[in-house]
Structures are given as C-alpha cells and as structure tokens.
Amino acid sequence: MADMVEIFGEQGLFARQVPGFAHRPGQLQMALAVERLLAVEDVELVEECAGDAAASPCSSLAVEAETGLGKTLAYLVPAVCSGKKVVISTNTRNLQDQILHREIPLIKRHLAPKLHAICVKGRQNYLCLYRWYQLLAGQRDSMFTDTAQERIEAWIERTRHGDRAELAWLSGASPLWQRICCQNHFCLGSDCPESQNCFLTQLRRDAASADLLVVNHHLLFSDLAVRRTGFGEVLPRYEAVFFDEAHHLENVATAFFGRTFSRLQALDLAADMERSAQSGLAADAQQGVMAAVAALTGAVERFGLVFPATRGRFPLDWEESRLEGAAKLSDHLAVLLEDTAEHLDELGDRYGGPWEQYSQRAADLAARLRQVLAAPADSQAEEEHSFTYWYERTERNLSVSATPVEVAEELHKTLYSSASSCLFTSATLTTGGSFSYFFSRMGLAAATPSLTLASPFDYAGRTLIYVPERNFPAPAEAGYQQALHTRLEELVQCANGRALLLFTSVQAMEAAHAGLAERLPFPVFMQGEAARHTLLERFSQEIDSVLFAVASFWEGVDVPGESLSLVVMDKLPFEVPTDPVIMARMRRITNRGGNPFFSFQIPRAIFTLRQGAGRLMRTTADRGVIAILDVRLLTKGYGRQFLNSLPSSPLTHDLAKVADFFSI
C-alpha cells in the first residue's frame, strides 16, 4: 500500500509533479484516515459484530471537509491504492464530471496508469437496441427525421455503452429517446434477441472489471432497493462505498425505500399496452387488450378525481371526510391492476414480446397501491408503523406514497450489510461541531470515527458576516418584508452588484424581485427565467449582476472570482413543518420524549444555511460578505448554534462596515 505522506506531503509526489499543487495538512490527514478505513479487514469486523444483533460488518468514517481542502483526491488516492473495488457516489453531475475529467486523469498520469474507472448511470441513460429496432420496424408516422435516424445508426456503430450523453443534440427528455432508451419494465433479459450486443450488458461487464465505479446517490439507492428483491441489480458487487455530498443521503434513501403509486404511472402502462396491441396482436386478442385499457384508464381517472383538487402534499387518512370513497375506489383500482396482470401474463405465454413485462408492471403497481392502502386509520396507530402515508396533487398528477419515517433500519439491511467500508463526506455534516444528528439519521453508532477539517481559506481576513441590528424586524413581524427589501438594496449597492440573493420560498424571491428589479442599477436575473446553467453563466460573465434564487441554488453554485462577492440569505432556512414526511418524523421524536425543534428542525436548517454560506469562497483569492437578514440569530437562544456553525469570519451589525469592506 502506498504511503499517503509520500503522495500528499510537502515534498511528496504531487508537490513535485503536479503544477500548482499546494500541500494541505487537512488533505493529508483525511487521506490517512481513509487509508486506515480501507485497511480494516472483514474478519475483524465480523468479530466486532459477533453477538450484537444491531451491528453490521461495515466499518464507517465520517469526514466534514470544508471547501478548498481537496477532499476528492484525499479519498480517491487511498481508494486506488487499496486495490479494493470502490463505489464513489455523488449527488450532483458536476462533481461526477470533476472526478472523471479532472481527478481520475491526474491520478492515472502521476500514480496509477492502469487505473480503470467507469461512470455508471441509470438504465434510462442507455440505448436499448431491441426497442430501437422495434421502433424502426413499426414506424409509420415518422417519430424522427431521416437525419436523426442516420445519426443514431452511425453512433450505434461506434459507441461502446450507448450512453445518450454522447449525443449532445438529443435531449434525454425527447419523445424519441424515451421510446428507445433502456427501461426495466421493457427488458427481456436473456430472451432478448439483441442480448449479445446489449449496451447495458457491455456496461455491466466493464463495471465488473473496473477498479472504481462513479455513480450518483439515486442510482446507488435504486440498486440497494432492487437488491432486496434478489434480482435486477445494476451494479456489480463492491467492497466499499464512498459518499460525497453525503448530507443528501437521508432524503435520497427515503425516496427509494418507500413506495409510490401515481396516476401517470398507470396511464403510461395503459398507453404502452394500447400501442403494442395495435401493432402485434391478432384481432381477438387486440380487442381484449383494448377493453382492459379502457377499464384501466377509466378507473385511474376516477381515482384521480376522488382526491381534493388542492395542490400540495397532505397526510393520507382514508377515514378523513375529504377522502370519502377514495379507499373504495383505490381498492377497486388495485383489483383491476391485479386482474390486468393475470390477463397480460397469459398474453405473454401466447405471443411473447412485451406482455410479460407489462404484466410485471401491472402487478408492481397493484402492490404499491396495496401498500399505501394499508395506511393505519389514525396517527396514533401510525406510530407503531415504520412508514408514514401521504398524497400529492400537482398540476398533472396525483400520487399516493408510503415513506419510511426513518431510513436507519433499511440502511442496515442493505448498505451496511453489502459493503465492508463506508465513507461519508461533505462540507456540511456537523451542527455546532457535532456529528450526532447525522449519525442518528444514518443509523451510525455515536462512536463512529470522524474528522472535522476546516477550510484552508482565509475567512478571518477575506470575509465578513453581516447580521442586522437587534431592532430589525423578525421574519414573522409586521414590516419585515419592507425592511428586507430596503436592506437588500443597501447591501447590493455596497457590493456594486456581484450578489447572489438566496430566498427560502419562491413567493419571497418573486416579491423581492418585483420590488427591487427596477430600483437596482445592475443586470438582474431570477431563477426560472432561464435554465440553471444559463443563468449561472450569465451571472458569472456579467460581473456586476444580481441573481435572485431559491432551493437548489443554496448549494452546488460554483462561481469563483469577483462576480460573486456578496451572498445574502433572507432568513434562517427552516423547512415547512406541514410537509407530511417532516410532520411524521417530528411526531416520532416527540413520542419518544425528544424535542423535534432542537433535535431535528434546527440541525436541518443549519445544514442548509452552511451550504448557502459556502457559495461565497470558492478559491483562495475570493473575498466577500455573507449576509443573513434574520435577527433571530441575535434574539433567540438557538441563534448561537447557527452562528457557531458558520465560517470564522468577523461578525458585524453595522452596514457602514460592509460598505468599508467593499471600498477596499
């Protein structure tokens, strides 16, 4: 095993051979910790877990590594040197691209020339040859132009994995791609006439021989969820999983360990049945399928209409007066799906083709609906269940869901039992310097090894934190919005634009934009006016511009240099407590004698606030101001927890000092 000091040290390999590389003690410390994690032998873990039913043979490490530390190299190098098969899981495509196109080539050039790393994506990112040839054979109304057909045919001859990303001109959301991409419910497996040339099969072969697999959290948890059924895994067996951007894990795991039935899922099945029946069945069989399609479509639409029309997410109580008749209609729909599955299975025996897959889809939808129909009749009974039940109404869809209140148990059954080592890293894993919240949500022992590594950036000398004076209105007080808009204008004027304004709601963003857009003498952009990457590119290029944003812009925005010199957050980012999943988790904490505000809501808000603050400093040359226009940081006891979680920047309540800072 290579010596991390010889690689990351002041006189190490990278310092000698990589232009611009700077030795960072924190990076070396993290690399040594990851090296120790991977050195733990499986037999030691089994012995440690013997006699402990709650333990699992998986060694874990949590590392909070703030921006600028170089954490990706700090975990990639020990992974490569270990000789183990390691999965690197990220939350964003940007980080995947950085790993694949910057870090991996550097490691291959200077350390491991034979390193085999591969990016594995979800099935829908790859072309299905069977569906492609079926589309060509049955095409009557020209789904695509001759030019598109020729370009795809030429690409098929040269591509290795059929990855749509290689087709820059074809959107993943295009109707054409949706007709020809790999989908689990269309896969014929070994019965497929194209199985020998299947791109997904080739990808799996290459993944099986790779040293490093780069995936996103959604794919990894999708694979873990599928493994519970014993078939259909996308990823080969691995020894270790490294989670970067690990603060997203609970939300991603929640989505994949739950069950959802939606109106559009059922209508998509009906549409696929109708299309296949018209092109591949005898008249009598076709008539039977069309009758089934009509019955299913009618039942699905009645199911959608019986729920209240108000958009949003709401707790699901089948006994509630607003849902009168919903349980009966849902049960009827589940029975109809089960009958449809049997009918389609018989067609599969007679005709082959996609009917067996359609049967499986119908059965799966019925099972999903049955699970949601099992919702307890009252909230007290729900406390004895591991799931919370809710429904969501959007403009086009109606869905019902069963979501785990806690994911720790599922993580022990799946992740911690399938990997010998797990690394969890992010710029934000602690609240007030403690990992306790993250460990409790992930089902990790309180004694799990951990590191907190501060950013090498000079926050004390190059940044300022601004919080308004104590008599500034609190968010719930009269006059707050007017005071907020006035202070936003003053701050942006101090910074001469160059500002990212982050809001906790779309309504707050739109109100501020409406009130300030004409008053600010700078280019003004707002989230939603254009694609995210377009907005960020324009914001970066037009140095004095101002960007109004919410939600996803609190993290993942990487705009180094003068263009982003001021980050303003309108208030502390507490989540809406009426969300049914959040409500269920808070109720579970209360029933166990805890205080959900302090043990759940505050830690989650601190994570988001720290992510927002992290948008300012992206390089050692950056400088600027972080402003949080919420006086509760000063007037509430919990405000100290938020302030203690922010960078070590000087704190001021004096707007004149902000102006002085920018005048230098």
C-alpha positions in Angstrom: 0.0 0.0 0.0 1.4 3.4 -1.0 2.4 5.9 1.7 0.0 8.8 1.8 2.7 11.1 3.2 4.9 10.3 0.2 2.0 11.4 -2.1 0.4 14.3 -0.3 3.3 15.6 1.9 5.2 18.8 1.5 7.9 17.0 -0.6 5.5 14.3 -1.8 4.8 13.1 -5.3 2.0 15.6 -6.1 4.0 18.5 -4.8 6.9 17.5 -7.1 5.0 16.6 -10.2 1.6 18.4 -10.3 1.8 22.1 -11.3 0.0 24.3 -8.8 -0.4 21.6 -6.2 -0.2 23.0 -2.7 0.4 20.8 0.4 -2.6 21.0 2.7 -2.3 19.3 6.1 -6.0 18.6 6.2 -6.0 16.8 2.9 -3.2 14.6 4.1 -5.0 14.0 7.4 -8.1 12.9 5.5 -6.2 10.6 3.2 -4.5 8.9 6.1 -7.9 8.4 7.8 -9.4 6.9 4.6 -6.4 4.6 4.2 -7.0 3.3 7.7 -10.7 2.8 7.0 -9.9 0.6 3.9 -7.2 -1.3 5.8 -9.7 -2.8 8.3 -10.1 -6.5 7.4 -13.5 -8.0 7.0 -12.8 -10.7 9.6 -12.1 -8.0 12.2 -15.5 -6.5 11.6 -17.3 -9.8 11.8 -15.6 -10.5 15.2 -16.5 -7.0 16.4 -20.2 -7.5 15.4 -20.5 -11.0 16.9 -23.3 -11.2 19.4 -24.6 -7.7 18.6 -27.8 -8.1 16.6 -27.9 -4.3 15.9 -24.4 -4.2 14.5 -23.3 -4.8 10.9 -20.0 -5.9 9.5 -19.3 -2.5 7.9 -16.6 -0.1 9.1 -17.5 3.6 8.7 -15.8 7.0 8.7 -17.4 10.5 8.6 -15.4 13.4 7.4 -16.6 17.0 7.2 -14.1 18.7 4.8 -14.9 22.3 4.1 -14.4 23.9 0.6 -10.8 24.2 -0.6 -9.4 21.2 1.2 -9.2 18.9 -1.8 -11.3 16.1 -0.4 -11.9 14.3 -3.7 -8.2 13.5 -4.1 -8.0 12.7 -0.4 -10.4 9.8 -0.8 -9.7 8.8 -4.4 -6.0 8.2 -3.9 -6.4 5.8 -0.9 -9.2 4.0 -2.8 -7.0 3.4 -5.8 -4.0 2.4 -3.6 -6.1 -0.1 -1.6 -6.7 -2.4 -4.5 -10.4 -2.8 -3.4 -13.4 -2.3 -5.6 -14.8 1.1 -4.5 -18.0 2.9 -5.5 -17.8 6.7 -5.5 -21.3 8.1 -5.1 -22.1 11.8 -5.5 -25.3 13.8 -5.5 -24.6 16.1 -8.5 -23.4 15.6 -12.1 -21.0 18.4 -11.7 -19.0 16.5 -9.0 -19.1 13.4 -11.1 -17.7 15.3 -14.1 -14.9 16.8 -11.8 -13.9 13.3 -10.6 -14.0 11.7 -14.1 -12.4 14.5 -16.1 -10.0 16.1 -13.6 -9.1 13.9 -10.7 -9.0 10.5 -12.3 -6.8 11.7 -15.2 -4.4 13.3 -12.7 -4.2 10.0 -10.7 -3.6 8.0 -13.9 -0.9 10.4 -15.1 1.1 10.5 -11.8 0.2 7.5 -9.8 -1.8 4.6 -11.3 -1.6 4.5 -15.2 -3.6 1.3 -15.3 -6.5 2.6 -13.2 -9.8 1.5 -14.7 -12.6 3.9 -13.6 -16.1 3.9 -15.1 -19.2 6.0 -14.6 -22.4 4.0 -14.3 -25.8 5.8 -14.7 -29.4 4.8 -14.5 -30.8 2.5 -17.2 -32.7 5.3 -19.0 -29.4 6.9 -20.0 -28.5 4.0 -22.4 -30.0 3.0 -25.7 -31.9 -0.3 -25.9 -31.2 -2.0 -29.2 -34.3 -4.1 -29.1 -36.6 -1.0 -28.7 -34.6 0.8 -31.4 -35.1 -1.9 -33.9 -38.8 -2.3 -32.9 -39.3 1.4 -33.5 -37.7 1.2 -36.9 -39.7 -1.8 -37.9 -43.1 -0.4 -36.8 -42.5 3.2 -37.6 -45.4 4.7 -39.7 -45.8 8.3 -38.8 -42.1 9.2 -38.6 -41.2 9.6 -34.9 -37.9 11.1 -36.2 -36.3 12.7 -39.3 -34.1 10.7 -41.7 -31.2 12.8 -40.4 -31.8 11.8 -36.8 -32.1 8.1 -37.9 -28.8 8.3 -39.8 -27.0 10.0 -36.9 -28.2 7.4 -34.4 -27.4 4.5 -36.7 -23.8 5.8 -37.2 -23.5 6.4 -33.5 -24.6 2.8 -32.7 -21.7 1.5 -34.8 -19.1 3.3 -32.8 -20.4 3.7 -29.2 -19.4 1.2 -26.5 -22.2 1.7 -24.0 -24.9 3.6 -25.9 -24.8 6.5 -23.4 -27.1 9.3 -24.5 -24.7 11.9 -23.2 -22.6 11.2 -26.3 -25.5 12.6 -28.3 -25.3 16.3 -27.5 -28.1 17.1 -29.9 -30.6 14.7 -28.3 -32.3 15.6 -25.0 -32.9 12.9 -22.5 -36.5 14.2 -22.3 -37.1 14.0 -26.0 -40.0 11.7 -27.1 -37.6 9.8 -29.4 -35.2 9.0 -26.6 -38.0 7.9 -24.3 -39.0 5.4 -27.0 -35.6 3.8 -27.4 -33.9 4.0 -24.0 -33.5 1.1 -21.6 -36.3 0.7 -19.1 -36.5 -2.0 -16.6 -40.1 -2.9 -17.5 -39.2 -3.4 -21.2 -36.2 -5.5 -20.6 -36.5 -9.1 -22.0 -33.2 -10.2 -20.3 -31.6 -13.3 -21.8 -34.7 -13.8 -24.0 -33.9 -10.6 -25.9 -32.8 -11.2 -29.5 -30.3 -8.4 -29.0 -28.8 -9.7 -25.7 -25.4 -10.5 -27.3 -25.0 -6.9 -28.4 -26.8 -5.2 -25.5 -25.1 -2.0 -24.4 -26.3 -2.4 -20.8 -24.8 -5.9 -20.7 -21.5 -4.5 -22.0 -21.6 -1.8 -19.4 -22.1 -4.4 -16.7 -19.1 -6.4 -18.0 -16.9 -3.3 -17.9 -18.2 -2.3 -14.5 -17.4 -5.7 -13.1 -13.8 -5.3 -14.2 -13.4 -1.7 -13.1 -11.4 -0.6 -10.0 -13.6 2.5 -9.4 -17.3 2.9 -10.1 -18.6 6.5 -10.2 -22.4 6.8 -9.6 -24.9 9.1 -8.2 -26.8 8.6 -4.9 -30.1 7.9 -6.8 -28.6 5.0 -8.8 -26.9 3.5 -5.7 -30.0 3.5 -3.6 -32.1 2.3 -6.5 -29.7 -0.6 -6.8 -29.9 -1.2 -3.0 -33.7 -1.2 -3.1 -33.7 -3.6 -6.1 -31.3 -6.0 -4.3 -34.0 -6.6 -1.6 -35.9 -8.5 -4.3 -32.9 -10.6 -5.2 -32.7 -9.7 -8.9 -32.2 -6.8 -11.3 -29.1 -5.2 -9.7 -27.4 -2.6 -11.9 -24.1 -2.5 -10.0 -21.6 -5.4 -9.6 -20.5 -6.4 -6.1 -18.3 -3.9 -4.4 -16.2 -3.7 -1.2 -16.5 -0.1 -0.2 -18.8 2.9 -0.8 -17.6 6.5 -0.6 -20.4 9.0 -0.3 -19.5 12.6 -1.3 -22.2 15.3 -0.7 -23.4 12.9 2.0 -25.7 15.4 3.6 -28.3 14.4 0.9 -28.4 10.7 1.8 -31.4 10.6 4.1 -33.6 12.3 1.5 -32.4 10.1 -1.3 -32.7 6.9 0.7 -36.2 7.9 1.8 -37.4 8.1 -1.8 -36.1 4.7 -2.8 -37.0 2.8 0.4 -40.6 4.0 0.1 -43.4 3.0 -2.3 -45.4 5.4 -4.6 -48.3 4.8 -6.9 -49.2 7.6 -9.3 -51.9 8.2 -11.8 -49.3 8.8 -14.6 -47.6 5.5 -13.9 -50.8 3.7 -14.6 -51.7 5.8 -17.6 -48.2 5.1 -19.1 -48.8 1.4 -18.7 -52.2 1.7 -20.5 -50.7 3.7 -23.3 -47.9 1.1 -23.8 -50.5 -1.7 -23.8 -52.6 0.0 -26.4 -49.6 0.7 -28.7 -48.3 -2.8 -28.5 -51.8 -4.3 -29.1 -52.3 -2.3 -32.2 -49.1 -3.5 -33.8 -48.6 -7.0 -32.6 -51.8 -8.9 -31.8 -54.5 -10.9 -33.6 -57.9 -9.2 -33.7 -59.5 -11.1 -30.8 -56.5 -10.6 -28.5 -56.3 -7.0 -29.5 -59.9 -6.4 -28.7 -59.4 -7.9 -25.2 -56.4 -5.7 -24.5 -58.3 -2.6 -25.7 -61.1 -3.4 -23.3 -58.6 -3.8 -20.5 -57.0 -0.4 -21.4 -60.4 1.3 -21.4 -61.3 -0.2 -18.0 -57.9 0.7 -16.5 -57.9 4.3 -17.9 -61.4 4.9 -16.6 -60.6 3.6 -13.1 -57.4 5.6 -13.0 -59.1 8.9 -13.9 -61.9 8.2 -11.3 -59.1 7.5 -8.7 -57.5 10.9 -9.5 -60.8 12.8 -9.3 -61.9 11.5 -5.9 -59.0 13.3 -4.2 -59.3 17.0 -3.3 -58.2 19.4 -6.1 -55.9 21.5 -3.9 -52.3 21.2 -5.0 -49.7 20.2 -2.4 -48.6 17.3 -0.2 -51.0 16.1 2.5 -51.2 13.3 5.2 -53.2 10.3 3.9 -56.0 9.2 6.2 -58.6 7.1 4.4 -61.1 7.8 7.1 -60.9 11.6 6.5 -64.2 13.1 5.3 -62.4 14.8 2.3 -61.3 11.4 1.1 -64.7 9.8 1.3 -64.9 7.0 -1.2 -61.2 7.2 -2.0 -60.3 3.9 -0.3 -63.0 2.0 -2.1 -62.0 3.3 -5.5 -58.4 2.7 -4.7 -59.1 -0.9 -3.8 -61.1 -1.3 -7.0 -58.2 0.0 -9.0 -55.8 -2.4 -7.2 -58.1 -5.4 -8.1 -58.3 -4.2 -11.7 -54.5 -4.0 -11.9 -54.1 -7.5 -10.5 -56.7 -8.8 -13.0 -54.9 -7.0 -15.8 -51.6 -8.5 -14.7 -53.0 -12.0 -15.0 -54.5 -11.3 -18.4 -51.2 -9.9 -19.7 -49.3 -12.8 -18.3 -51.5 -15.1 -20.4 -50.8 -13.0 -23.5 -47.1 -13.3 -22.8 -47.4 -17.1 -22.8 -49.2 -17.0 -26.2 -47.4 -14.1 -28.0 -44.2 -13.4 -26.2 -43.0 -9.9 -26.8 -43.5 -7.2 -24.1 -46.6 -8.7 -22.5 -44.8 -10.4 -19.6 -43.1 -7.1 -18.8 -46.4 -5.3 -18.9 -47.8 -7.9 -16.6 -45.0 -7.3 -14.1 -45.6 -3.6 -14.3 -49.3 -4.0 -13.5 -48.5 -6.3 -10.6 -46.0 -3.9 -9.2 -48.4 -1.0 -9.4 -51.0 -3.1 -7.7 -48.6 -4.0 -4.9 -47.6 -0.3 -4.5 -51.2 0.7 -4.2 -51.9 -2.1 -1.7 -49.1 -1.0 0.5 -50.5 2.6 0.6 -54.0 1.2 1.2 -52.5 -0.4 4.4 -52.2 3.1 6.0 -53.4 3.0 9.6 -56.7 4.7 10.3 -55.3 7.2 12.8 -52.0 8.9 13.6 -51.5 7.1 16.9 -51.6 3.7 15.1 -49.2 5.1 12.6 -46.6 5.5 15.4 -46.4 1.7 15.5 -45.6 1.6 11.8 -42.3 2.3 10.1 -44.0 4.2 7.3 -45.9 7.5 7.0 -48.6 7.8 4.4 -49.4 10.8 2.3 -50.7 12.0 -1.1 -49.6 14.7 -3.5 -51.6 16.7 -6.0 -49.7 18.5 -8.8 -50.9 20.2 -12.0 -50.8 16.9 -14.0 -50.6 14.1 -11.5 -52.0 12.5 -8.3 -49.8 10.2 -6.3 -50.1 8.3 -3.0 -47.0 7.3 -1.1 -45.8 5.2 1.8 -42.5 6.7 3.1 -40.2 5.3 5.8 -40.2 7.6 8.9 -36.6 6.6 9.5 -34.1 5.0 7.0 -31.6 3.7 9.5 -33.1 0.2 9.6 -33.2 -0.1 5.8 -29.6 1.1 5.6 -28.5 -1.7 8.0 -30.4 -4.2 5.9 -29.0 -3.1 2.6 -26.0 -0.8 2.5 -24.2 -1.7 5.7 -24.6 -5.4 5.0 -23.3 -5.2 1.4 -20.1 -3.1 1.9 -17.2 -3.7 4.2 -16.4 0.1 4.4 -18.4 3.3 4.1 -17.0 6.8 3.9 -19.4 9.7 4.4 -18.0 13.2 3.5 -19.4 16.6 2.8 -18.7 20.2 3.5 -21.7 20.1 5.9 -22.1 17.1 8.2 -22.0 18.7 11.7 -24.2 21.1 13.6 -22.5 23.1 16.2 -19.4 21.0 15.7 -21.2 17.7 16.4 -21.9 14.7 14.1 -24.7 13.5 16.4 -27.6 14.5 14.2 -26.0 12.9 11.0 -25.1 9.8 12.9 -28.6 9.3 14.3 -30.3 9.8 11.0 -27.9 7.4 9.2 -28.1 4.7 11.9 -24.4 5.1 12.7 -23.0 4.5 16.2 -22.2 7.5 18.3 -18.6 6.2 18.4 -18.2 6.1 14.6 -14.7 7.6 13.7 -15.0 11.1 12.4 -12.9 14.1 11.3 -13.8 17.8 11.1 -11.4 19.6 8.8 -11.6 23.4 8.4 -11.3 25.1 5.1 -7.8 26.4 4.3 -9.4 29.7 3.0 -8.7 32.8 5.0 -12.2 33.6 6.2 -11.0 35.8 9.0 -9.0 38.1 6.7 -11.0 38.0 3.5 -14.7 37.8 4.5 -17.3 39.4 6.8 -20.6 38.1 8.2 -23.4 40.7 8.4 -26.5 40.2 10.6 -28.9 43.2 11.1 -29.1 45.2 14.3 -31.4 43.8 17.1 -34.3 46.2 16.2 -34.6 44.9 12.7 -38.0 43.2 12.3 -38.1 39.4 12.8 -39.5 37.4 9.8 -42.9 37.0 11.4 -43.2 40.6 12.5 -45.0 43.4 10.7 -42.8 45.4 8.4 -40.3 42.6 7.8 -40.8 42.4 4.0 -40.3 46.2 3.6 -37.3 46.2 5.8 -35.9 43.2 4.0 -36.2 44.8 0.6 -34.6 48.0 1.8 -31.7 46.2 3.4 -31.2 44.0 0.3 -31.0 47.2 -1.9 -28.5 48.8 0.5 -26.3 45.7 0.6 -26.3 45.2 -3.2 -25.4 48.9 -3.6 -22.5 48.4 -1.2 -21.2 45.5 -3.2 -21.8 47.2 -6.6 -24.0 44.2 -7.7 -22.0 41.0 -7.7 -24.6 39.4 -5.5 -26.4 36.1 -5.1 -29.6 36.6 -3.2 -31.0 33.4 -1.7 -34.6 33.1 -0.5 -36.4 30.4 1.5 -39.5 30.5 -0.7 -40.5 31.2 -4.3 -43.0 33.8 -3.0 -40.3 35.7 -1.1 -38.0 35.6 -4.1 -40.7 36.9 -6.5 -41.8 39.6 -4.1 -38.2 40.9 -3.7 -37.6 40.7 -7.4 -40.8 42.7 -8.1 -39.8 45.3 -5.5 -36.2 45.7 -6.5 -35.6 44.9 -10.1 -36.4 48.4 -11.3 -34.5 50.1 -8.4 -31.2 48.3 -8.8 -28.8 49.8 -11.4 -27.4 46.4 -12.2 -28.3 43.5 -14.5 -30.8 41.4 -12.6 -31.6 37.7 -13.1 -34.1 35.5 -11.4 -34.3 31.7 -11.1 -36.9 30.3 -13.5 -36.3 32.8 -16.2 -33.8 30.5 -18.0 -32.1 27.2 -17.4 -29.8 27.0 -14.3 -26.6 26.7 -16.3 -27.6 29.6 -18.5 -28.3 31.8 -15.5 -25.1 30.9 -13.8 -23.0 31.5 -16.9 -24.6 35.0 -17.4 -24.2 35.8 -13.7 -20.5 34.8 -13.8 -19.8 36.8 -17.0 -21.7 40.0 -16.2 -19.6 40.9 -13.1 -21.9 43.5 -11.6 -25.1 41.4 -11.9 -27.5 40.3 -9.2 -29.1 36.8 -9.2 -32.4 36.1 -7.2 -32.7 32.4 -6.4 -34.2 29.7 -4.2 -33.9 26.0 -3.4 -31.2 24.3 -5.4 -29.1 27.5 -5.7 -28.3 27.3 -2.0 -25.8 24.6 -3.0 -23.8 23.5 -6.0 -23.3 27.0 -7.2 -19.6 27.4 -8.0 -18.8 31.0 -9.2 -15.2 31.9 -8.3 -13.9 35.4 -8.6 -15.3 38.9 -8.4 -18.8 38.1 -9.9 -19.9 36.6 -6.6 -18.8 38.9 -3.8 -22.0 39.0 -1.7 -24.2 36.2 -0.6 -27.4 37.2 1.1 -29.9 34.8 2.8 -33.3 36.3 3.6 -33.8 34.3 6.7 -33.0 31.0 8.5 -34.0 28.2 6.2 -36.4 26.2 8.4 -38.4 23.6 6.4 -42.2 23.9 6.2 -43.4 21.8 9.2 -46.6 20.9 7.4 -44.9 18.5 5.0 -46.3 15.1 5.8 -43.0 13.3 6.0 -41.4 16.1 8.1 -44.5 16.0 10.4 -44.2 12.2 10.8 -40.5 12.5 11.8 -41.2 15.3 14.2 -44.1 13.3 15.8 -41.9 10.3 16.2 -39.3 12.3 18.0 -41.9 13.9 20.3 -43.5 10.5 21.1 -40.0 9.2 22.2 -39.7 12.1 24.6 -37.5 14.3 22.4 -37.8 17.9 21.2 -38.1 17.9 17.4 -37.3 21.6 17.0 -33.9 21.3 18.6 -33.0 17.8 17.6 -34.4 17.8 14.0 -35.5 21.2 12.6 -32.5 23.2 13.8 -29.9 20.7 12.5 -31.5 20.5 9.1 -31.7 24.3 8.9 -28.1 24.6 9.9 -27.1 22.3 7.1 -28.9 24.4 4.5 -27.6 27.7 6.0 -24.0 26.4 5.8 -24.5 25.3 2.2 -25.7 28.8 1.3 -22.8 30.5 3.1 -20.4 28.1 1.2 -21.3 29.8 -2.1 -19.0 32.8 -1.3 -15.5 31.4 -1.1 -14.5 29.1 -3.9 -10.8 29.9 -4.2 -8.1 31.3 -2.0 -8.3 34.6 -4.0 -12.0 35.2 -3.3 -13.3 37.7 -0.8 -16.7 39.0 0.1 -19.6 39.3 2.6 -22.1 36.7 3.9 -25.3 38.4 5.0 -28.2 36.7 6.9 -31.1 39.1 7.3 -32.7 37.3 10.3 -32.4 38.9 13.6 -33.3 35.7 15.4 -29.6 34.9 15.2 -29.3 37.5 17.9 -32.6 37.4 19.8 -33.2 33.6 20.1 -31.2 31.2 22.2 -30.8 28.8 19.3 -29.2 31.6 17.2 -25.9 30.8 18.8 -26.0 27.3 17.3 -26.3 28.8 13.8 -23.5 31.4 14.4 -21.2 28.7 15.8 -21.7 26.6 12.6 -20.7 29.5 10.2 -17.2 30.2 9.0 -14.8 32.0 11.3 -15.4 35.4 9.7 -15.7 38.7 11.7 -19.3 39.4 12.6 -20.8 42.9 12.2 -24.2 44.5 12.6 -23.1 47.8 11.1 -23.9 48.4 7.4 -21.2 51.1 7.3 -18.6 48.4 7.9 -19.9 46.4 5.0 -19.5 49.5 2.8 -16.0 49.9 4.1 -15.2 46.3 3.4 -16.2 46.7 -0.3 -14.4 50.0 -0.6 -11.0 48.4 -0.1 
